[in-house]
Amino acid sequence: MMAHRFESGRYLRELREALGLTLRDVHQESLIIAQKYGSRSFAIPPSRLHAIERKRAIPNIHRSYTLASIYACDLEDILWLYGVPRI
């Protein structure tokens, strides 16, 4: 599972870079989503995104939702990266 997490982070980093987004860009977009839903749980500080991409940290459900929203992909795709089966 550890190798899978590493690949997940790498995939997310490559996706972010392909979209032309920096860590700070994602943070700013995440703050908008957090404000929209009235919960800081959706916010992704640059240090946390770095940990997700490089240090095998697993994003919680709120941050997974935020990543899916910013990266314009399905939440199910993000969850699948971390071993959650597709429905």
TAPE-V982804 format. One record per run of one state. SS is the DSSP state (2 for helix, 1 for strand, 0 for the rest). FROM is the first residue (numbers start at 1). TO is the last residue. If there is no record, write none. Layout:
{{SS:FROM:TO} {SS:FROM:TO}}
This chain:
{{0:1:1} {2:2:18} {0:19:22} {2:23:37} {0:38:39} {2:40:42} {0:43:45} {2:46:54} {0:55:60} {2:61:70} {0:71:74} {2:75:81} {0:82:87}}
